[in-house]
Amino acid sequence: MYFISLVLENLALSSDDNEDLIYCLKGWQFALSMFKSKKDHWALYAKSVLDRSRLALQSKAERYLEILQPSAEYLGSCLGVEQWAISIFTEEIIRAGSAAALSSLVNRLDPVLRQTANLGSWQVISPVEVVGYVIVVDELLTVQNKTYDRPTIIVANRVRGEEEIPDGAVAVLTPDMPDVLSHVSVRARNGKICFATCFDSDILSDLQAMDGKLLSLKPTSADVVYSEVNDSELSNLSSDNSEEAPPSISLVKKQFVGRYAISSEEFTNDLVGAKSRNIGYLKGKVPSWVGIPTSVALPFGVFEKVISEKANQAVNEKLQVLKKNLDEGDQDALGEIRKTVLGLVAPPELVEELKSTMKRSDMPWPGDEGEQRWEQAWAAIKKVWASKWNERAYFSTKKVKLDHDYLCMAVLVQEVINADYAFVIHTTNPSSGDSSEIYAEVVKGLGETLVGAYPGRSLSFITKKNNLDSPLVLGYPSKPIGLFIRRSIIFRSDSNGEDLEGYAGAGLYDSVPMDEEDKVVLDYTTDPLITDESFQKKILSDIARAGDAIEKLYGTAQDIEGVIRDGKLYVVQTRPQV
């Protein structure tokens, strides 16, 4: 680790825009101090710094490619340089610097730290036994809309966390590190798809070399055993499962009920989705130390009512043409539909009713800060409605044969809590299926860096339900970026296509804050959640106790999102765990 610090210091001194590298350097120095003090978790913490350093190197390499390679391609073609030399130009520039030396040291140290920290070669996110044909891809994103006509095991170098797993895929194996509670992880578990991160480059190379071959995967909670099998075993498996029919899923079309806005006391199944109803249900029932943000909603049918207004006739006509194009197979129409929805004009009745409902609920009305602030809020509402036509959402509904026209979007309106930390809890450990164990992940700042496509891992821990005051940290955070926001309003998607039995629709649609978040490069060496053991124990225990209390309230395993602000815990949504 000492040599890594020296090389990293050299790299930081020779780089501009080096804030992330400096915090990586501070992380290594902190890991060295933990090692010298014989702290139990020094290797686990050092592994998180190593992962962050690897991300920083990856970002630096991508930046070099972006800046240098176009010029190399242009000048090389003008000067008649052979293509192979042009192709490796930027790579050779990188190899000549300290970044290459640091990469080599990181790769050498990784298996040592994993062994010292008792980490295996795999992190299994969804442990499902499968048989399928291997296909190797660079990014899962590039194949998310494909349909495979035979069971397919995808080995993907990159998995961001927001992708949809393609139809026909039975497994996704990757060296990338999406959070266990990211959207793609949740959908993998719900779809009974094997999903695992491989940390051993030799194992990964072996899997990639099996491109096109038929493999059997047998994962446990911490390992994946794989072996080549013949086609007859797949035939036997298919015949064994031939009687299993997929669950029947349908949507009930919602109608406008004459209300543009409702308070949380009025949240019902006919008016809003499960996200809003669950928040309304929690108020007054959770322990007093658990905060629940005040909420109102634009109920089902408001979008359809707004677009039918005379002032929006041109938008409606254009939308109908685009929807027809989409039905005829023009997938580019999805983006055009989203842009078209942003042209909607708000009826005066909607503005007045939302204003009065928010003020009655003691929520700040954006218009009080000026007309521009209301326009920001209105733009955010329209973006939530438009997310009905997100690529991943649209193709996900098509995959399970849901009628997309019947999908209706309510909008949950909440005041944003400027979080110090955000968390997601699964009250049954999703990797092992152990219902006696709570699993949770925590990030600094807002929770979008956890559930969305942000690089790095969150802090993860487990707690036994019979010993909630003894959380066990499984991994320290390596996310370089945290999101923070001023006092604001967030508009959350709440469709009738979420939280359906047999379908993980949650996370497919957008929740949009009125204001943009600030991206902050994080320094974990000054974060009490990392450096103060008593503070860490209190925060993690509070998160576990909140999860346990909400599970008992519902009587079933829960998937819970929340934040911590000035030591106070707030729950912003809960749903049944899948």
Steps between C-alpha positions, in 0.01 A plus 500: 500500500792733567625468141148557367487825700829616348393425142154649557657816642715528188194455279300760694783754477529449124124524431257785474143453628654272762255532793392135479864384487583709808214341695615156386846589635350611832306172505819293463668700776199441725509127416869492599417664834225241557749221423759641741231534769397136437139597424289193416360645178817648353508257204129548428546876501818476289305292246248784461784748440651261246164480318474880498857530372416260218196713410719811499745331264216391275364855491847637421546252214160591355590869524828442315315311227248781468769769471783330309359225282296717256815703424702181462243361257497819293876560488573131453274478195652818354856372547429149374575331833394136520162450675636265767738773617224761503273270702750456784629860506308613813556165669876541461485855637322364810750213533787750509369675811454422869137398441621172344729429795216571743266269305755220523543548877122509552457174309776333704356616832134419430513121561712554813248739652207277402663203674591705809146641524351151451333601175443231238534518124129581458227720635175323422214746461231256383578132576302302241612169344486525119620338179569712193723585206776752571511826308767765569411870465676821593199672662168359616342827383571414134291180513224597745238516223601174331301177519700178518332192355684262731604519870795739508768573759627854438859575601508882495805715572281794602175507698397846612199415718202643311485258205221260417608136474415376148231243432645149485793576731522262796816648655720810501862465615722807517823634648314829554360580844137616493350542845313196629194723539527682163206482259656233277580285805143519627361409157740206471376353828138561407551335161679196654813586300847411628700819553853515641817709506829316437811651660752243372642594157607139433148368558357780286743422215401133521132593473564730205691221325182288521310732264234292322527200734223361720569548872333403824520762778448397861538804726504510878481821702875559450618289204405385150586148387485464122556209264450420135201275423350346187180592317308203640519647852340819371226295332431319828485828686258646244267201528509521881386863482254460216198511728609821675297790364608860558277695740214684336552875540256767393438869549171665589444819302465804726267796440512867594277545805465878488790577735835645393666464843432306820650492851651186655182435699320447167745247349301196379550222248279677245695825521870419549752217481650290777789743557262776612266267689785347700627842608148599603464175694827549692402839645416464867580126505880491501700578818513872579876519429437399135409804291256481206517789250178691435352401164228593252432351156372566152271197467446259212337652195636854541746455212224373272275789606772761439585372154131504400475876574448731200824686580687171451324390179813528282705300752229232516480468121877466469503244780239285324708497181814404691319224692379357169858506370612324817236229459631446147851433633666843491693490828643849442147627566554439874742792528276723289200417720692602812596831339142557387358449851727781624298743284184465712345813649363482857126572537438781752280260701795263550727780618246633751401159636860382541590828667214484751560128573871553567437802724233312699760227554760757617718439196682792333337618178763558228304789350552707814865534392401633159347382173829347388500266801150375411616444142784284636249298701268461199793384283584234761138376508500464121828308510342250739202453268734472198695220669210268413682486164851431630669233290560261789145552634329459163684181406458359849120526476506351150709208624234396754215586258359788706276738306712816489194715425354393835810614689405813693728734692418669828759742639599493868614844616736519798731758653861392444702435813857613434647172617833440669449132411247294309426131546310206356395209721392148407356338811585154363861460388465494118824308437431212739121514542553504879185655650667534841747748354458861386722618213549870430715734292591860584641785288608851580250757369184417305401144417515530121868403511393170659204395286612671179788457259777656711837323516641344814345315791310620803568410862322169563415323823286226650328477837330209670144589597556359848806725544427830325768689692785295349525586129773324304660704221548292184659768283608862517397758239696563181263743327699810404193724458227609743187697408378787715215746449357823642157508665279385215205289384524158335237358268501118518359263241217286640351294218248218513775286341716491813502245781290250306531137610744327265627822342772736630377825352645712778786722386404492132347846508659831597486700819605858430610767751401857424863607535813334366717318751857613563760232425766494772823297492500314831770482767422198717797559731308788665163320507395391852310205351845362411727649767280500815407148612234609751334732244510224240344248739218741594411592141508143372304371800236771451464398136462134599244581773293706256501211252395252768218727623359553149519129418303422816246767407435340160558138604715430194854570375546861390719697259544837674664827393591779737745770601690628803516874568680635812467155660122485437370207294227546238327233291401628155346182358443131560375214286483120525843348448543289186 
